[in-house]
Amino acid sequence: MSTLRSRRGFLGSFLGHAAAGFSTLALTRLAQAQATTEPPPDPLQVERAVAEPVSLEVNARPIPNFEPRDRSRTRFGSLEYRSGLVLTSPFRGFGGLSGIRFLDSKGERFLAVSDQGGWFTGTIRYSGGKMAGLDDVEAAPLLGAEGRPITEKRLWWDSESLTRDGNFVYVGLERVNQILRYDFSKGGTRARGEAIQVPPALRRLPQNKGIEALVFVPKGQPLAGTLIAISERGLDADGNLVAFLIGGPTPGQFSVRRSEKFDISDAVLLPSGELLILERKFSWFTGVNIRIRAIPLKSIAPNALVDGPALFNADLGHEIDNMEGIDAHVSAEGETVLTLVSDDNFSLLQRTLLLQFTLVE
């Protein structure tokens, strides 16, 4: 326990009762993403929101071991740890990363979205197959249909989910429960977002527990042409997580079985036809836990209740934080590589992490 405290002081707030004042502060900050009621307006929101495109410096510190308690261990469930980075920047608006998608097949060029209404683009630099840093990073505001930053509209800043269909990029907004579509052929991150038509039930999701995961199903897969939207903690009558099939051959609503009080953070569809769901939960007693579940895409249909096994579990004894984004690519060696990113909530007590694992079974 003392090793964990020296590695990252706020972990002690989850593992003991010493320094109670600090513990309360740390838990309060980490609980922001788990709040069950609408938080008060953030006075720093406007300062952190990106008003215009800007290049920025991002520093990266390597994470050599995913579990510092056992540095020889690399296997965690069905995942093999590859590498990780702690990302920092002198740019005040860097952080709050809630979704990530690669723009190439190599896992290098990326597009990320911040929950303060901003885009981040850049390139992951590798050395010996491990992530070594970020290059050519740029921040830009998400624009609305009028060409103005969406943060100028009340509650339109909480951009939490991201997916791609070729040049079209979809972004889910919590609080207003909207989905914006961007045509990146018209200026990339300078494109204007148009609100798409969504099911009435989606608009009625809890204001701070709305759409947290978006996945577009490509050609060659069941449900091809469908936009899958999964809520963070919108619950049906049986206490399961509400999700939607938008467009495609069979639009409708379905549910994801909720277990062990996990909420959904993000999702990614593998070429194999498995939908990987990134989940997290927060407890005042155990801190933050994350999990990845695999759900067969072929099991998803209107009115279905879907479930699948856990491939991966981690807690604050591992190098995690508030993990909110996941994507996948296939390496030159044919390995399926998962990339996870964390939302630091712009808190000094949290970190922006970029982690990569190989899916080994």
C-alpha positions in Angstrom: 0.0 0.0 0.0 2.8 2.4 0.7 4.3 1.7 -2.7 1.0 2.7 -4.3 0.8 5.9 -2.3 4.3 6.9 -3.3 3.5 6.1 -6.9 0.3 8.2 -7.0 -0.8 9.9 -3.9 -4.5 9.9 -4.5 -4.7 6.1 -4.6 -4.4 6.2 -0.8 -7.8 7.8 -0.7 -9.2 4.6 -1.9 -7.1 2.2 0.1 -7.1 3.7 3.5 -8.6 6.3 5.8 -5.6 8.4 6.5 -5.6 12.0 5.3 -9.4 12.1 5.3 -9.6 15.7 3.9 -7.5 14.8 0.9 -9.4 11.6 0.5 -12.7 13.4 0.3 -11.3 15.8 -2.3 -9.8 13.1 -4.5 -13.0 11.0 -4.4 -15.1 14.0 -5.2 -13.1 14.8 -8.3 -13.0 11.2 -9.5 -16.8 11.0 -8.9 -17.6 13.7 -11.3 -18.0 11.3 -14.2 -20.3 9.2 -11.9 -22.5 12.0 -10.7 -26.2 11.1 -10.5 -27.4 14.7 -10.5 -26.7 17.7 -12.8 -23.5 19.4 -11.5 -23.4 23.2 -11.1 -22.0 25.1 -14.1 -18.2 25.0 -14.2 -16.7 28.5 -14.1 -13.6 27.3 -15.9 -15.5 25.7 -18.8 -15.4 28.7 -21.1 -11.6 29.1 -20.4 -11.0 25.4 -21.3 -13.2 25.3 -24.4 -11.3 25.7 -27.6 -12.4 28.8 -29.5 -10.3 28.3 -32.6 -7.8 25.7 -34.1 -4.5 25.7 -32.4 -1.3 23.6 -32.4 -0.1 22.4 -29.0 2.7 20.6 -27.3 1.9 17.3 -25.6 4.5 15.7 -23.3 4.5 11.9 -22.8 5.9 9.9 -20.0 6.0 6.1 -20.5 4.2 3.6 -18.3 6.5 0.6 -18.4 4.2 -1.7 -16.3 0.5 -1.9 -16.1 0.6 -3.4 -12.6 3.4 -1.8 -10.5 2.9 -4.4 -7.8 4.1 -7.2 -10.2 6.3 -5.8 -12.9 6.8 -9.1 -14.5 3.1 -9.5 -15.3 2.0 -8.5 -18.8 -1.2 -10.7 -19.2 -4.5 -9.3 -17.8 -7.5 -11.5 -18.7 -7.6 -11.7 -22.5 -5.3 -8.7 -23.0 -1.6 -8.4 -23.1 -0.1 -5.1 -22.1 1.9 -3.4 -24.8 2.7 0.1 -23.6 1.2 3.3 -22.1 1.8 7.0 -21.8 0.9 9.7 -19.3 0.1 12.8 -21.3 0.4 16.4 -20.1 0.4 19.7 -21.9 0.9 23.4 -20.9 -2.2 24.1 -23.0 -5.0 24.8 -20.6 -7.6 23.2 -22.8 -5.9 19.8 -23.1 -7.8 17.0 -21.2 -11.3 15.6 -20.8 -10.7 13.1 -23.5 -13.9 11.0 -23.9 -13.6 9.2 -27.2 -10.9 8.2 -29.7 -10.9 6.9 -33.3 -8.0 6.2 -35.6 -7.9 7.8 -39.0 -5.6 5.1 -40.5 -5.2 1.4 -40.3 -1.8 1.6 -38.5 -3.0 3.0 -35.2 -1.1 6.2 -35.7 -3.2 9.2 -36.8 -6.0 9.7 -34.4 -9.1 11.9 -33.8 -10.3 12.4 -30.2 -13.1 14.4 -28.7 -13.0 16.3 -25.4 -16.1 16.6 -23.2 -15.6 20.4 -23.3 -16.7 20.5 -27.0 -13.3 20.2 -28.6 -11.5 18.0 -31.2 -7.9 16.8 -30.8 -6.0 15.4 -33.7 -2.4 14.1 -33.9 -0.2 11.1 -34.5 1.1 8.5 -32.1 4.8 8.0 -32.5 6.1 4.4 -31.9 9.5 3.0 -31.0 10.0 -0.7 -31.1 6.2 -1.3 -31.3 5.6 0.7 -28.1 4.0 4.2 -27.9 6.7 6.8 -27.5 4.9 10.1 -27.8 2.4 12.3 -29.7 3.3 14.5 -32.7 1.5 17.2 -34.7 -1.3 17.6 -32.1 -3.9 20.2 -32.8 -7.0 21.3 -30.9 -10.1 22.7 -32.6 -13.7 23.5 -31.5 -16.6 21.4 -32.5 -18.7 23.6 -34.7 -22.5 23.6 -34.9 -24.6 24.1 -38.0 -24.1 27.8 -37.9 -20.3 27.5 -38.0 -19.9 28.6 -34.4 -18.4 26.5 -31.5 -21.1 24.4 -30.0 -20.1 25.6 -26.5 -21.9 28.9 -27.2 -25.1 27.0 -26.8 -26.4 26.2 -23.3 -25.4 22.6 -22.3 -24.1 21.7 -25.7 -20.5 21.3 -24.5 -20.7 17.8 -23.1 -19.4 15.8 -26.1 -18.9 12.2 -24.8 -18.9 9.8 -27.7 -17.4 9.4 -31.2 -17.5 7.1 -34.2 -16.7 7.2 -37.9 -18.3 6.1 -41.2 -15.6 7.0 -43.7 -15.6 10.8 -44.0 -18.6 11.1 -41.7 -18.0 11.5 -38.0 -20.7 11.2 -35.4 -20.5 12.8 -31.9 -22.9 12.2 -29.1 -23.8 15.0 -26.7 -24.9 14.3 -23.2 -27.2 16.7 -21.3 -29.0 17.7 -24.6 -29.1 14.1 -25.8 -28.3 14.9 -29.4 -26.0 13.3 -32.0 -24.1 15.5 -34.5 -22.9 14.4 -37.8 -19.8 15.9 -39.4 -18.7 15.6 -43.0 -14.9 15.6 -42.7 -14.5 15.9 -46.5 -15.6 19.5 -45.9 -12.7 20.8 -43.9 -11.9 18.1 -41.4 -12.3 19.4 -37.9 -13.5 22.7 -39.4 -16.6 21.0 -40.7 -20.0 21.9 -39.3 -22.1 19.5 -37.3 -25.7 18.8 -38.2 -28.0 17.2 -35.6 -29.4 13.9 -36.9 -32.9 12.6 -36.2 -32.8 10.3 -33.1 -35.5 8.2 -31.4 -37.7 10.1 -28.9 -36.6 7.8 -26.1 -33.0 8.8 -26.7 -33.9 12.5 -26.1 -35.5 11.4 -22.8 -32.3 9.8 -21.4 -31.0 11.1 -18.1 -29.3 14.4 -18.7 -25.9 13.4 -17.4 -26.2 9.6 -18.2 -27.0 9.8 -21.8 -25.2 8.5 -24.9 -21.7 7.5 -24.0 -20.8 5.1 -26.8 -21.3 5.3 -30.6 -20.4 2.6 -33.1 -21.1 2.7 -36.8 -21.5 -0.8 -38.4 -19.7 -1.1 -41.7 -20.5 -3.1 -44.8 -20.0 -6.8 -44.4 -21.3 -7.0 -40.8 -24.7 -7.8 -39.5 -26.7 -4.5 -39.1 -24.5 -2.8 -41.8 -25.3 0.9 -42.1 -26.6 1.1 -38.5 -25.5 3.6 -35.9 -25.4 2.0 -32.5 -25.9 4.4 -29.6 -25.5 3.1 -26.0 -26.3 5.1 -22.9 -24.0 5.4 -19.9 -26.8 4.7 -17.4 -30.1 5.1 -19.0 -32.0 2.2 -17.5 -35.0 0.2 -18.8 -37.8 -1.2 -16.5 -35.6 -4.1 -15.6 -32.6 -2.0 -14.7 -30.6 -2.8 -17.8 -28.8 -0.2 -20.0 -30.7 1.3 -22.8 -29.3 1.3 -26.3 -30.5 2.3 -29.8 -30.2 1.1 -33.4 -30.4 4.2 -35.6 -30.9 3.8 -39.3 -29.8 0.6 -41.0 -32.0 -2.4 -41.8 -33.7 -2.8 -38.4 -33.9 0.4 -36.3 -35.2 0.1 -32.8 -34.2 -0.1 -29.1 -32.4 -2.9 -27.2 -30.8 -3.3 -23.8 -27.4 -4.3 -22.5 -27.5 -6.4 -19.4 -26.1 -4.3 -16.5 -24.1 -6.2 -13.8 -22.1 -5.3 -10.8 -23.2 -1.7 -11.1 -20.9 -1.0 -14.1 -21.8 1.9 -16.5 -20.8 2.1 -20.1 -17.9 4.4 -21.2 -17.4 3.5 -24.9 -17.5 0.7 -27.4 -15.7 -0.5 -30.5 -16.6 -3.1 -33.2 -14.0 -5.6 -34.2 -13.7 -7.1 -37.7 -14.6 -10.4 -36.1 -18.1 -9.2 -35.3 -17.6 -8.7 -31.6 -18.7 -5.5 -30.0 -16.3 -4.6 -27.2 -17.9 -2.5 -24.5 -15.6 -0.5 -22.1 -17.3 -0.1 -18.7 -16.4 1.6 -15.4 -17.8 1.9 -11.9 -17.1 4.1 -9.0 -17.5 3.2 -5.3 -16.5 5.2 -2.2 -15.1 2.0 -0.9 -13.3 0.4 -3.8 -12.6 3.5 -6.0 -12.6 3.2 -9.8 -12.9 -0.1 -11.6 -12.9 -0.7 -15.4 -14.0 -3.7 -17.4 -14.2 -4.8 -21.1 -17.1 -7.1 -22.2 -17.5 -8.8 -25.6 -21.0 -8.9 -27.1 -21.6 -10.7 -30.4 -23.0 -8.2 -32.9 -25.3 -10.9 -34.3 -27.1 -11.0 -31.0 -28.2 -7.4 -31.2 -31.7 -6.7 -32.5 -34.7 -4.5 -31.6 -36.1 -5.5 -28.2 -33.1 -7.8 -27.5 -31.3 -8.1 -24.1 -27.7 -8.7 -24.9 -24.8 -9.8 -22.7 -21.3 -11.2 -23.0 -18.3 -12.3 -21.0 -15.7 -10.0 -19.4 -12.4 -10.0 -21.2 -10.5 -7.7 -18.9 -10.9 -6.1 -15.4 -8.7 -3.6 -13.6 -8.8 -1.3 -10.6 -6.6 1.4 -9.0 -3.9 -1.2 -8.2 -3.3 -1.0 -12.0 -2.3 2.0 -14.1 -5.8 3.2 -14.8 -7.8 6.4 -14.4 -11.3 7.4 -15.6 -11.0 5.4 -18.8 -13.6 6.7 -21.3 -12.4 5.9 -24.8 -11.5 2.7 -26.7 -10.6 1.9 -30.3 -8.9 -1.0 -32.1 -6.6 -1.5 -35.1 -4.7 -4.5 -36.6 -1.0 -4.3 -36.4 1.4 -5.2 -39.3 1.9 -8.6 -37.5 -1.9 -9.2 -37.6 -2.5 -8.6 -33.9 -5.7 -6.8 -32.7 -4.5 -3.8 -30.7 -6.8 -2.0 -28.3 -6.2 1.6 -27.4 -7.8 3.2 -24.3 -7.8 6.8 -23.3 -8.8 8.5 -20.0 -10.8 11.6 -19.1 -8.9 13.5 -16.4 -11.9 15.8 -15.7 -9.3 18.6 -15.8 -8.4 17.7 -12.2 -4.9 17.9 -10.8 -5.6 14.6 -9.0 -6.3 12.6 -12.2 -4.3 11.8 -15.3 -4.7 11.6 -19.1 -3.6 8.1 -19.9 -3.1 6.4 -23.3 -2.9 2.6 -22.9 -2.5 -0.2 -25.5 -3.1 -3.9 -25.2 -3.1 -6.9 -27.6 -6.2 -9.0 -27.6 -4.8 -12.5 -27.2 -7.9 -14.6 -27.2 
